[in-house]
Each structure stands twice: as structure tokens, then as C-alpha cells.
Amino acid sequence: MDVKQKDNTEKGMFYIEQDGKLMAEMTYVWAGTDRIIIDHTAVNEALKGMGAGKQMVTKAVEFAREKGIKIIPLCPFAKSVFDKVTEFKDVL
């Protein structure tokens, strides 16, 4: 699965498309210039159980590390991934 990103400097999303159709998305908003707040994650039934959500969180962590920013996981799903994956704690 190829996780893509859109960002307009106020808000953005990590997402997965298949055949031009949005299959999964994780949205965020910028909180200042050094933090993003992940506020929502949705995965199409066709991708459930395939790790799509975790892949989007992983992409968000990579983005945060590249930019030197922090993540606030308000979304319960994203928070659960951060709680389980100790390697991601550096961006919290």
C-alpha cells in the first residue's frame, strides 16, 4: 500500500487510494509550526485488518521526524498505535 500525503500548511491528511478511490485516510491539523494533531482515522472495510491504519501512522511519524515536529494523537486509533509502538515515542 502506498501512503500519500496532502498538506496545505493549516491541515492535511495521509491517505491510501486504490483505482482512484479513497480507501483510507488519517487527517490532521497544524498546531502552530511545530506540531500536528491527528484527529481522525478511517479505513474502508476492504482494507480492514491489513495494517492500513498503522501504515498511515508510520508515515506521519516519518513526516514528523523529517520536519522536526511533534504529534498529538487525539484520534483514539492513532493514540492506540502510539501506546503500542515504543519506537514512535520520540515524536510525541
N, C-alpha and C positions, 0 to 999 in steps of 0.2 A: 504494500500500500504506500502510495506517495502522499505524504502530508504537505499541503501547500499553506501559504500564509498570505493574508491581506492585512494591510495596516494603513490607516490614514492619519496617524500621529495623535488621534484622540481615542480611537478604538480599533479593534482588529479581530481577526479570527484565524485559527488554524483549522484546516478542513481537508476532507478526502472526497474526491469526485470519482465517479465511475461512469463512463459513457456520457459525460457531460452533466450528470445528475449529482447533486449534493447528497452524499451518503453519511457524512459525519461532520460535526462542527464543534469547536470549542471557542467561545467568544471571550474577549477581554476588553477592559477599558484601561487607559493610562491614568495613573495617579501621580501627577507631577511628571518629571522627566526621568525618574529613576526607578519606577515601579509600575507593574501591571497587575490588575486584579482580574483573575479568571472568574467569570460569573456564571457561566453556563456551558454544559456539555450535552450534546445529543448525538446518538448513534442510531442509524437506520437498523431495523430488525435484521436485514440481510447481513449486516456486519457484526451483530451481537456475538460475543464470545470469541472474537478473532483478534482482540487486542487493539482495536482501532482507537479507543479512548486513551489507552496508555501510550500509544504511539504519538498522539497529539500532545499529551503532557510532556513526553520526552522531547518533542520538537520545541515546545515552549521553554523547557529548561535549557536546551541548546541556544535558543534565541537570547534568553536572559544572560547566559554566560558570555556570549559574543558581545552583547551590548553593555555588560557590566551592571545589570539592573537586578532588582529583586521581584519576586512573585508573591502575591497574596492570593491564596486559593480559597475564595468564598464558595465556589461551587462544591457541593458535597462529594461529587465523584473525584474531582481534581484533588481535594483535600485527602481523600482516602488513598490516592496514589502516593501523595507526598508522605503520608503516615507510614506507608509500607516500604517505600524505596529510600533508604537512608542516604544513598548517593546523591539524591536531589536536594538534601537539606541546605546545601551551600547557597541556594538561590532564594531561600525563604527570608 
